C-alpha cells in the first residue's frame, strides 16, 4: 500500500455511516469507465481498470448484476482471478459494487458486479447473536460466482483427493498453504490493511492446522465491513472468524486463475453470509471448537492443537481433514502401517462419546478421514436437534507394518449340543504371509436356549455390529441423542474376535431395547399396549456373544449351523 492509498484508507475509516458516495445500477450506462481495487501481491492494494458493458436487472428476484470488462495487471491473460471476489469498483470515484462473478475458460476478463446497495443491506439483518443457532445446508449454484480459494496446510495429493470432493458442493477450491498462521509483516498497522481493496480471509480452521478462504473487502464503515459480493456457503446468520491475509502470488490457470495466499491474525467476525455478500465486523473473534491430538509413533510423541468453526455441515469435513493432515505429515502414504485411533467427543453437557478404531494397510490416514467424516456427520445430523460439539480429543498411535488376520474357517468340537453345555470352537486365522493358526474359543450354551437350529457367527466386533443393524434394526434405531451416542460407541473393535449365537425363534425390540424370544403371551400384551412405531420383531434372537481381543485387525465372516437338543 503506497502513501496515497494509506491516506485514502485512513479517510475511509473516519467517514460516518452512509457517507460513501455510490451509484445505483439505474445510473450506469454502457461504455462508462472506472477502476477497481484489489491485492495481487503481499498487502499492497493496486488499481485495475473497469469498463461497464451493461446492467442485467432481476437476474434473481430482487437482485441485479452489472456486466463489466476488466483490464490491467495481466487480467487480459489470467482472466478474472479467484480471490478478487469483493474487489470494489468505482465510477467517477463513486462506489458501484464488487467484482463477484466470472466464467471459466472465458477468452476475455468479463465479469459481474454485485450492486453495493444490495451488499450494504446485510448490515440491517439480525445476526446470529440475536437469534438461535442455525444448521446450514449446501449452497446452490446461483449464477457463476467466483470460487473462493481455500488455503489448506499440508494439502498433498493424497489428502487433496479426499478433501476436494467433500468441499465441491460448497464452492470452495482447496489450494496449498503454509502450516500455522503468519504474522502480519506489511510494515503497516494491521488495521490499515483492512480497507476497501484489502485482502480478507474467513477462517475455517486455526492453529497447527490451517484452512481459510480469501476474498476482498468491498467497503468499511467504522468496524463494519462487507466483502466478496456473493455468498460463501449461504450460511445466513452464522459466526466465523475473519483473518487478514497475505497474497503470495497469482497462479494463472486455463480454467481459472487464483490467488495463492496465507491467513495472518484473526481480526473479527463474519456474521452474515447471504446472496449479495458476506458481512461482519473487525474486533472480537468467535469461539471455535478445540481439537487436541496426541500422536505416538515409533520415533516420537507429539501434540497438536487446532480449532474448527461451529458449522454442522462443515465441521465433520474440517475435523477429519485436520486429523488426516497430521497423520500424512508424520508417516508415509504408501507403506503398510497400523493406526490406532481413540476419539472422545463432548457435546454440550448432553453426552461424551469415545470411539476406538484400528486401521491397517496402505494409507491408514485415508481410512481415518472417511471414518471420522461419517461418524461426525451421523452425530451432527442428528434428528434430535443439532448438538453443540464442545471439544474433540484424539489419541493416535502408529505401528509399522500391516497387522491383519483373515477368518477362513470355524469348526466346533461337536455339531449337536444341549442347553447348559459347552463346546470348543476352533477358528482358523490366516495371516498376510499365508500362514494359518487355530484360535480355540470356548462357547457356553445358555440353559434358556431353545431347541432347534443355532447359527454361530464368527467375525470382528465391528462386523457383528453391522450384522445386528440388519437383524434387529429396532435395537439400533436411536431413541434420543444419548442413545445415538451409545449406539455409535458399539462400532469399532476391528481387532476383537466376536463369536455370537442366534436361534431361529423371533424376538422383539421395544424403544431401542431387545427382548429375545419372548413368550407369545408377552408379545401379545406388548404389541397391544405400545404404539407400533416403537415395537418391531426380529427373525432371530441372540442367544450368546463372546468377545476376544486380538493384536490384529480381523477381516472376514464365517457362520456355521449347530443343532440344539435337550
C-alpha positions as CSV (number, residue, x, y, z in Angstrom):
1,X,0.0,0.0,0.0
2,X,1.6,3.3,-1.0
3,X,1.3,6.6,0.9
4,X,-1.6,7.9,-1.2
5,X,-3.6,4.7,-0.7
6,X,-2.9,4.8,3.0
7,X,-4.2,8.3,3.3
8,X,-7.4,7.2,1.4
9,X,-7.8,4.3,3.7
10,X,-7.5,6.4,6.8
11,X,-10.0,8.8,5.4
12,X,-12.5,6.0,4.7
13,X,-12.2,4.8,8.3
14,X,-13.2,8.2,9.6
15,X,-16.3,8.6,7.4
16,X,-19.6,8.4,9.2
17,X,-22.0,5.6,8.3
18,X,-23.7,6.2,5.0
19,X,-21.1,8.9,3.9
20,X,-19.7,6.9,1.0
21,X,-20.9,8.1,-2.4
22,X,-22.5,5.5,-4.6
23,X,-24.1,5.0,-8.0
24,X,-27.1,2.7,-8.5
25,X,-27.4,0.3,-11.5
26,X,-30.0,2.6,-13.0
27,X,-27.4,5.4,-13.2
28,X,-24.9,3.3,-15.2
29,X,-24.6,3.2,-19.0
30,X,-22.6,1.0,-21.3
31,X,-19.1,2.4,-22.0
32,X,-18.6,4.1,-18.6
33,X,-15.1,3.6,-17.4
34,X,-13.8,3.4,-13.8
35,X,-11.4,1.3,-11.7
36,X,-11.3,-1.4,-9.1
37,X,-9.0,-2.1,-6.2
38,X,-7.5,-5.5,-5.1
39,X,-4.3,-7.1,-3.7
40,X,-2.2,-9.1,-6.2
41,X,1.0,-9.4,-4.1
42,X,1.7,-9.0,-0.4
43,X,-0.6,-6.5,1.2
44,X,-0.4,-3.7,-1.4
45,X,-3.7,-2.6,-2.8
46,X,-3.5,-1.9,-6.5
47,X,-5.7,-0.5,-9.2
48,X,-7.2,-2.3,-12.2
49,X,-9.4,-0.8,-15.0
50,X,-13.1,-1.4,-15.4
51,X,-15.5,-0.7,-18.3
52,X,-19.3,-1.1,-18.0
53,X,-20.8,-3.4,-20.6
54,X,-24.4,-3.4,-19.4
55,X,-26.8,-4.0,-16.5
56,X,-28.8,-7.2,-16.1
57,X,-31.8,-6.4,-14.0
58,X,-33.5,-9.1,-11.9
59,X,-31.0,-11.9,-12.6
60,X,-32.6,-13.4,-9.5
61,X,-35.6,-12.0,-7.5
62,X,-34.6,-8.5,-6.2
63,X,-31.0,-8.8,-7.5
64,X,-29.2,-7.1,-10.3
65,X,-25.8,-7.7,-11.9
66,X,-23.6,-5.2,-13.6
67,X,-21.6,-6.7,-16.5
68,X,-18.1,-5.3,-16.9
69,X,-14.8,-5.8,-18.7
70,X,-11.6,-5.7,-16.7
71,X,-8.0,-4.8,-17.8
72,X,-4.6,-4.2,-16.2
73,X,-2.4,-6.3,-14.0
74,X,-2.3,-9.0,-16.8
75,X,-6.0,-9.7,-16.3
76,X,-6.2,-9.9,-20.1
77,X,-4.1,-13.1,-19.8
78,X,-5.2,-14.5,-16.4
79,X,-8.9,-13.7,-16.7
80,X,-10.7,-12.7,-13.5
81,X,-8.9,-14.2,-10.6
82,X,-10.4,-16.3,-7.8
83,X,-9.8,-14.3,-4.7
84,X,-10.8,-11.0,-6.4
85,X,-14.3,-11.5,-5.0
86,X,-15.4,-8.3,-3.3
87,X,-12.9,-6.1,-5.1
88,X,-14.6,-2.6,-5.0
89,X,-15.4,-0.9,-8.3
90,X,-15.7,2.9,-8.7
91,X,-17.1,5.0,-11.5
92,X,-16.3,8.7,-11.1
93,X,-14.9,7.8,-7.7
94,X,-18.3,6.6,-6.6
95,X,-18.7,3.0,-5.4
96,X,-21.0,0.9,-7.6
97,X,-20.3,-2.6,-6.1
98,X,-18.0,-5.5,-6.0
99,X,-16.5,-8.0,-8.5
100,X,-18.3,-11.2,-7.8
101,X,-19.0,-13.3,-10.9
102,X,-16.9,-14.8,-13.7
103,X,-17.0,-17.6,-16.2
104,X,-14.4,-20.4,-16.6
105,X,-12.5,-20.7,-19.9
106,X,-13.6,-17.2,-20.9
107,X,-11.4,-15.6,-23.6
108,X,-11.9,-12.1,-22.1
109,X,-11.9,-10.9,-18.5
110,X,-15.7,-10.3,-18.4
111,X,-17.3,-10.5,-15.1
112,X,-20.3,-9.4,-13.0
113,X,-20.6,-6.8,-10.2
114,X,-23.0,-7.0,-7.3
115,X,-24.5,-3.6,-6.6
116,X,-23.3,-2.0,-3.4
117,X,-26.8,-1.3,-2.2
118,X,-27.6,-5.0,-2.1
119,X,-24.4,-5.6,-0.1
120,X,-24.9,-2.8,2.4
121,X,-28.5,-4.1,3.2
122,X,-26.8,-7.0,5.1
123,X,-26.0,-4.6,7.9
124,X,-29.7,-4.3,8.6
125,X,-30.4,-8.0,9.0
126,X,-30.3,-9.6,12.6
127,X,-27.2,-11.5,13.3
128,X,-26.8,-14.9,14.9
129,X,-26.2,-13.1,18.3
130,X,-29.9,-12.1,18.0
131,X,-31.3,-15.5,17.2
132,X,-30.9,-19.2,17.6
133,X,-28.1,-21.4,16.4
134,X,-28.5,-22.4,12.7
135,X,-27.9,-25.6,10.8
136,X,-26.7,-24.7,7.3
137,X,-27.4,-26.6,4.2
138,X,-25.4,-26.8,1.0
139,X,-25.5,-23.8,-1.2
140,X,-26.9,-23.9,-4.7
141,X,-25.1,-22.5,-7.8
142,X,-26.6,-19.0,-8.2
143,X,-25.2,-17.5,-11.4
144,X,-21.4,-18.2,-11.8
145,X,-19.8,-16.8,-8.6
146,X,-16.1,-16.7,-8.5
147,X,-14.8,-19.7,-6.5
148,X,-13.1,-18.9,-3.2
149,X,-9.6,-20.2,-2.9
150,X,-9.5,-22.2,0.4
151,X,-5.9,-22.2,1.6
152,X,-5.3,-25.6,3.4
153,X,-2.0,-26.5,5.1
154,X,-0.4,-29.8,4.2
155,X,-2.6,-30.3,1.1
156,X,-0.6,-33.2,-0.5
157,X,-2.2,-35.1,-3.5
158,X,-3.5,-37.9,-1.3
159,X,-5.3,-35.5,1.1
160,X,-6.4,-33.3,-1.8
161,X,-8.2,-36.3,-3.4
162,X,-10.1,-36.8,-0.1
163,X,-11.0,-33.2,0.6
164,X,-11.9,-31.7,-2.8
165,X,-15.0,-33.9,-3.4
166,X,-16.3,-33.1,0.1
167,X,-15.9,-29.4,-0.4
168,X,-17.0,-29.2,-4.1
169,X,-20.7,-28.6,-3.2
170,X,-19.7,-25.5,-1.1
171,X,-18.0,-23.7,-4.0
172,X,-14.6,-23.8,-2.3
173,X,-11.4,-24.5,-4.1
174,X,-8.7,-26.1,-1.9
175,X,-5.1,-24.8,-2.5
176,X,-1.9,-25.4,-0.6
177,X,-0.9,-23.0,2.2
178,X,1.7,-22.7,4.9
179,X,1.0,-24.5,8.2
180,X,0.4,-22.1,11.1
181,X,-0.9,-18.6,10.7
182,X,1.6,-15.9,9.6
183,X,2.2,-12.7,11.5
184,X,1.4,-9.6,9.6
185,X,4.7,-8.3,8.0
186,X,3.5,-5.4,5.9
187,X,5.3,-2.8,7.9
188,X,2.0,-1.0,8.4
189,X,-0.5,-1.3,11.3
190,X,-2.7,-4.4,10.7
191,X,-5.9,-2.4,10.7
192,X,-4.6,-0.2,7.9
193,X,-4.7,-3.3,5.6
194,X,-8.4,-4.0,6.4
195,X,-9.8,-1.4,4.0
196,X,-11.6,-1.5,0.6
197,X,-9.5,-3.5,-1.8
198,X,-7.6,-5.2,1.0
199,X,-7.5,-9.0,1.3
200,X,-9.7,-10.6,3.9
201,X,-10.0,-14.3,4.8
202,X,-12.6,-16.3,6.5
203,X,-11.0,-18.8,8.8
204,X,-12.4,-22.4,8.9
205,X,-9.5,-23.9,10.9
206,X,-6.9,-22.1,13.0
207,X,-3.9,-23.4,14.9
208,X,-1.5,-26.2,14.0
209,X,-3.8,-26.9,11.0
210,X,-5.0,-24.0,8.8
211,X,-7.9,-23.6,6.4
212,X,-9.2,-20.2,5.3
213,X,-11.0,-18.8,2.2
214,X,-9.8,-15.5,0.8
215,X,-11.7,-12.6,-0.9
216,X,-11.6,-8.8,-0.9
217,X,-13.1,-6.1,1.3
218,X,-15.6,-4.0,-0.6
219,X,-16.5,-1.3,1.9
220,X,-15.8,-0.5,5.5
221,X,-17.6,2.0,7.8
222,X,-16.1,2.1,11.3
223,X,-15.6,-1.5,12.3
224,X,-18.3,-2.9,9.9
225,X,-17.3,-4.4,6.6
226,X,-18.9,-6.1,3.6
227,X,-16.9,-8.3,1.3
228,X,-16.9,-11.0,-1.5
229,X,-20.0,-9.7,-3.4
230,X,-21.5,-13.2,-3.3
231,X,-22.2,-15.8,-0.7
232,X,-19.5,-18.0,0.8
233,X,-21.6,-21.1,1.7
234,X,-25.1,-19.4,2.1
235,X,-24.9,-19.9,5.8
236,X,-27.2,-16.9,6.7
237,X,-26.7,-15.6,10.2
238,X,-23.6,-17.6,11.2
239,X,-20.4,-16.7,13.0
240,X,-17.0,-17.4,11.5
241,X,-13.6,-15.6,12.2
242,X,-12.3,-13.0,9.8
243,X,-8.5,-13.0,9.3
244,X,-6.1,-10.7,7.5
245,X,-4.3,-12.3,4.6
246,X,-1.1,-12.1,2.7
247,X,-1.2,-12.7,-1.1
248,X,1.9,-14.7,-2.2
249,X,1.3,-14.8,-5.9
250,X,-1.4,-15.0,-8.6
251,X,-1.4,-18.5,-10.1
252,X,-2.5,-18.4,-13.8
253,X,-4.7,-21.2,-14.9
254,X,-6.5,-22.4,-18.0
255,X,-9.9,-22.8,-16.4
256,X,-9.4,-20.1,-13.8
257,X,-6.6,-18.3,-12.1
258,X,-6.4,-17.9,-8.3
259,X,-4.6,-16.0,-5.5
260,X,-2.1,-18.1,-3.6
261,X,-2.2,-16.8,0.0
262,X,-1.8,-17.4,3.7
263,X,-4.0,-16.1,6.5
264,X,-2.5,-13.9,9.2
265,X,-4.0,-12.9,12.5
266,X,-7.7,-13.4,13.3
267,X,-9.2,-9.9,13.2
268,X,-13.0,-10.1,13.6
269,X,-16.3,-11.9,13.0
270,X,-18.3,-12.6,9.8
271,X,-21.9,-12.7,11.0
272,X,-23.8,-12.7,7.6
273,X,-23.3,-15.0,4.7
274,X,-26.1,-14.3,2.1
275,X,-26.6,-14.0,-1.7
276,X,-25.2,-10.4,-2.1
277,X,-22.2,-10.7,0.1
278,X,-20.7,-11.6,3.5
279,X,-20.6,-9.0,6.3
280,X,-19.3,-8.6,9.7
281,X,-17.1,-6.5,11.9
282,X,-13.5,-6.0,12.9
283,X,-12.9,-6.8,16.6
284,X,-13.9,-9.8,18.8
285,X,-13.4,-13.2,17.3
286,X,-16.0,-16.0,17.8
287,X,-15.2,-19.2,19.7
288,X,-14.2,-22.2,17.7
289,X,-14.3,-25.9,18.7
290,X,-11.0,-27.1,20.1
291,X,-9.4,-30.3,18.7
292,X,-6.4,-31.8,20.5
293,X,-4.3,-34.7,19.2
294,X,-1.7,-36.8,20.9
295,X,0.3,-38.7,18.3
296,X,2.6,-41.6,19.2
297,X,5.0,-43.1,16.6
298,X,8.0,-45.4,16.9
299,X,10.3,-42.3,16.9
300,X,8.4,-39.5,18.7
301,X,5.5,-38.4,20.8
302,X,3.8,-35.2,19.6
303,X,0.9,-33.0,20.5
304,X,-1.1,-30.8,18.1
305,X,-4.0,-28.4,18.6
306,X,-6.3,-26.6,16.2
307,X,-9.8,-25.1,16.3
308,X,-12.6,-25.6,13.8
309,X,-15.7,-23.5,13.1
310,X,-19.1,-24.5,14.6
311,X,-20.9,-25.4,11.3
312,X,-22.7,-28.8,11.4
313,X,-22.4,-29.1,7.6
314,X,-18.7,-28.5,7.5
315,X,-17.3,-29.4,11.0
316,X,-17.1,-33.1,10.1
317,X,-15.1,-32.4,6.9
318,X,-12.8,-29.9,8.6
319,X,-12.1,-32.1,11.7
320,X,-11.4,-35.2,9.6
321,X,-9.1,-33.2,7.3
322,X,-7.1,-31.9,10.3
323,X,-6.6,-35.3,11.7
324,X,-5.5,-36.7,8.3
325,X,-3.1,-33.9,7.7
326,X,-1.3,-34.6,10.9
327,X,-1.1,-38.3,10.0
328,X,0.2,-37.5,6.5
329,X,2.8,-35.1,7.9
330,X,4.1,-37.8,10.2
331,X,4.0,-41.0,8.2
332,X,4.1,-42.1,4.5
333,X,1.0,-42.8,2.4
334,X,2.3,-45.8,0.5
335,X,3.7,-48.1,3.2
336,X,1.9,-50.6,5.4
337,X,1.0,-49.1,8.7
338,X,-1.3,-49.8,11.6
339,X,-3.1,-46.8,13.1
340,X,-5.0,-47.0,16.4
341,X,-7.3,-44.1,17.0
342,X,-9.2,-43.2,20.2
343,X,-11.6,-40.3,19.8
344,X,-13.5,-38.6,22.6
345,X,-16.3,-36.2,21.6
346,X,-18.0,-33.9,24.2
347,X,-21.4,-32.5,23.3
348,X,-22.8,-29.5,25.3
349,X,-23.2,-31.5,28.5
350,X,-25.6,-33.9,26.8
351,X,-23.1,-36.8,26.5
352,X,-19.5,-37.7,25.9
353,X,-18.7,-40.4,23.5
354,X,-15.5,-42.4,23.0
355,X,-14.9,-44.3,19.8
356,X,-11.9,-46.6,19.1
357,X,-10.8,-47.9,15.7
358,X,-7.8,-49.7,14.3
359,X,-6.9,-49.1,10.6
360,X,-4.2,-51.2,8.9
361,X,-2.7,-51.4,5.5
362,X,-1.7,-48.8,2.9
363,X,-2.8,-45.2,3.6
364,X,-4.5,-45.5,7.0
365,X,-4.9,-41.7,7.0
366,X,-7.5,-42.1,4.3
367,X,-9.3,-44.7,6.4
368,X,-9.2,-42.3,9.3
369,X,-10.6,-39.4,7.2
370,X,-13.6,-41.4,5.9
371,X,-14.5,-42.9,9.3
372,X,-14.2,-39.6,11.2
373,X,-16.3,-37.9,8.5
374,X,-19.0,-40.5,8.5
375,X,-19.3,-40.6,12.3
376,X,-19.4,-36.8,12.8
377,X,-21.9,-36.4,10.0
378,X,-24.0,-39.1,11.7
379,X,-23.9,-37.2,15.1
380,X,-24.2,-33.6,13.9
381,X,-27.0,-34.6,11.5
382,X,-29.0,-36.0,14.5
383,X,-32.8,-36.0,14.2
384,X,-32.9,-34.9,17.8
385,X,-31.8,-31.4,17.2
386,X,-28.3,-30.1,16.3
387,X,-26.0,-30.7,19.2
388,X,-23.1,-28.4,20.0
389,X,-19.7,-30.1,19.8
390,X,-17.7,-28.7,22.7
391,X,-14.4,-30.4,22.2
392,X,-12.6,-33.2,20.3
393,X,-9.7,-35.2,21.9
394,X,-7.9,-37.8,19.8
395,X,-5.1,-40.2,20.6
396,X,-3.3,-41.7,17.6
397,X,-0.7,-44.4,17.7
398,X,1.3,-45.7,14.7
399,X,2.8,-49.2,14.5
400,X,4.9,-50.1,11.4
401,X,3.6,-52.9,9.2
402,X,0.2,-54.3,8.4
403,X,-1.4,-56.2,11.3
404,X,-4.3,-58.2,9.9
405,X,-5.7,-61.7,10.0
406,X,-8.5,-63.3,7.9
407,X,-11.1,-65.7,9.3
408,X,-11.1,-68.6,6.9
409,X,-13.0,-71.3,8.9
410,X,-14.6,-72.4,12.2
411,X,-15.1,-75.9,13.4
412,X,-17.0,-76.9,16.6
413,X,-15.9,-79.9,18.8
414,X,-19.4,-81.3,18.0
415,X,-22.3,-80.3,15.9
416,X,-25.1,-81.1,18.4
417,X,-25.3,-79.5,21.8
418,X,-27.7,-79.4,24.8
419,X,-28.6,-76.2,26.7
420,X,-26.2,-75.6,29.5
421,X,-23.3,-77.5,27.8
422,X,-20.1,-76.0,26.5
423,X,-18.1,-76.8,23.4
424,X,-14.8,-75.7,21.8
425,X,-14.8,-73.8,18.6
426,X,-11.6,-73.9,16.5
427,X,-11.3,-70.7,14.5
428,X,-8.8,-70.7,11.6
429,X,-7.0,-67.4,11.1
430,X,-4.7,-66.7,8.1
431,X,-2.0,-64.1,8.2
432,X,-0.7,-61.9,5.4
433,X,2.2,-64.3,4.7
434,X,-0.2,-67.2,4.2
435,X,0.5,-69.0,7.5
436,X,-2.5,-70.2,9.4
437,X,-3.2,-70.6,13.1
438,X,-6.0,-72.0,15.2
439,X,-7.7,-70.0,17.9
440,X,-9.7,-72.0,20.4
441,X,-12.8,-70.4,21.7
442,X,-14.9,-71.9,24.5
443,X,-18.7,-71.5,24.0
444,X,-21.2,-71.8,26.7
445,X,-24.8,-72.5,25.5
446,X,-27.3,-70.9,28.0
447,X,-29.9,-73.1,29.7
448,X,-32.6,-71.0,28.1
449,X,-31.5,-71.8,24.6
450,X,-34.5,-73.2,22.7
451,X,-34.3,-76.5,20.7
452,X,-33.6,-76.3,17.0
453,X,-31.0,-74.7,14.8
454,X,-28.4,-72.4,16.3
455,X,-26.4,-70.1,14.0
456,X,-22.9,-69.3,15.2
457,X,-21.3,-66.2,13.6
458,X,-17.6,-65.5,13.8
459,X,-16.3,-62.1,12.8
460,X,-14.8,-58.9,14.1
461,X,-16.9,-56.9,16.6
462,X,-17.3,-54.2,14.1
463,X,-18.7,-56.6,11.5
464,X,-21.0,-58.2,14.1
465,X,-22.5,-54.7,14.9
466,X,-23.4,-54.2,11.2
467,X,-25.0,-57.7,11.2
468,X,-27.0,-56.6,14.2
469,X,-28.3,-53.5,12.5
470,X,-29.7,-55.8,9.8
471,X,-31.1,-58.4,12.2
472,X,-32.6,-56.1,14.8
473,X,-32.8,-52.6,13.3
474,X,-35.2,-51.6,16.1
475,X,-32.4,-52.1,18.7
476,X,-30.0,-49.8,16.9
477,X,-32.6,-47.2,15.9
478,X,-31.7,-44.2,18.2
479,X,-34.5,-43.1,20.5
480,X,-32.6,-40.0,21.7
481,X,-29.3,-38.2,21.2
482,X,-27.9,-40.0,24.2
483,X,-29.0,-43.4,22.7
484,X,-27.4,-42.4,19.4
485,X,-24.1,-41.8,21.2
486,X,-24.3,-45.2,22.8
487,X,-25.1,-46.9,19.5
488,X,-22.1,-45.3,17.8
489,X,-19.8,-46.5,20.6
490,X,-20.7,-50.0,19.7
491,X,-18.9,-49.6,16.4
492,X,-15.2,-50.2,16.1
493,X,-13.4,-53.1,17.7
494,X,-11.8,-54.2,14.5
495,X,-9.3,-56.3,16.5
496,X,-11.9,-58.0,18.7
497,X,-13.0,-61.5,17.7
498,X,-16.7,-61.7,18.1
499,X,-18.5,-65.1,18.4
500,X,-22.3,-64.9,18.7
501,X,-25.1,-67.4,18.6
502,X,-28.6,-66.8,17.2
503,X,-31.7,-69.0,17.4
504,X,-34.4,-69.1,14.8
505,X,-37.0,-68.0,17.4
506,X,-38.3,-64.5,16.7
507,X,-37.5,-61.7,19.1
508,X,-38.9,-58.2,19.8
509,X,-37.4,-54.7,20.2
510,X,-39.1,-52.0,22.2
511,X,-37.8,-48.4,22.2
512,X,-34.3,-49.5,21.3
513,X,-34.1,-52.5,23.7
514,X,-34.3,-56.1,22.6
515,X,-36.3,-58.9,24.2
516,X,-35.0,-62.2,22.7
517,X,-37.5,-65.0,22.2
518,X,-40.4,-63.6,24.4
519,X,-43.3,-65.8,25.3
520,X,-46.2,-65.5,22.8
521,X,-48.5,-64.2,25.6
522,X,-46.0,-61.4,26.5
523,X,-45.6,-60.5,22.8
524,X,-49.4,-60.1,22.5
525,X,-49.5,-57.9,25.6
526,X,-46.7,-55.7,24.5
527,X,-48.0,-55.3,20.9
528,X,-51.4,-54.4,22.3
529,X,-50.2,-51.8,24.8
530,X,-47.4,-49.9,22.9
531,X,-47.6,-47.9,19.7
532,X,-46.5,-49.8,16.6
533,X,-43.9,-47.2,15.9
534,X,-41.8,-48.2,18.9
535,X,-42.0,-52.0,18.6
536,X,-40.5,-54.3,16.0
537,X,-40.0,-58.0,15.6
538,X,-36.7,-59.8,14.7
539,X,-36.4,-63.1,12.7
540,X,-33.7,-64.3,15.1
541,X,-33.0,-64.0,18.8
542,X,-29.5,-63.5,20.1
543,X,-28.5,-66.4,22.5
544,X,-24.9,-65.6,23.5
545,X,-21.9,-63.5,22.5
546,X,-18.3,-63.7,23.3
547,X,-15.6,-61.1,22.7
548,X,-11.9,-62.0,22.5
549,X,-9.3,-59.2,21.9
550,X,-6.5,-59.9,19.4
551,X,-3.5,-57.9,18.3
552,X,-4.6,-57.8,14.7
553,X,-7.3,-56.3,12.6
554,X,-9.8,-59.0,11.8
555,X,-11.4,-59.5,8.3
556,X,-13.9,-62.0,7.1
557,X,-17.0,-63.6,8.4
558,X,-17.8,-67.3,8.9
559,X,-21.1,-68.7,10.0
560,X,-21.8,-72.4,11.0
561,X,-25.0,-74.2,11.9
562,X,-25.4,-76.2,15.2
563,X,-28.3,-78.2,16.4
564,X,-29.6,-77.8,20.0
565,X,-31.3,-80.8,21.5
566,X,-32.5,-81.4,25.1
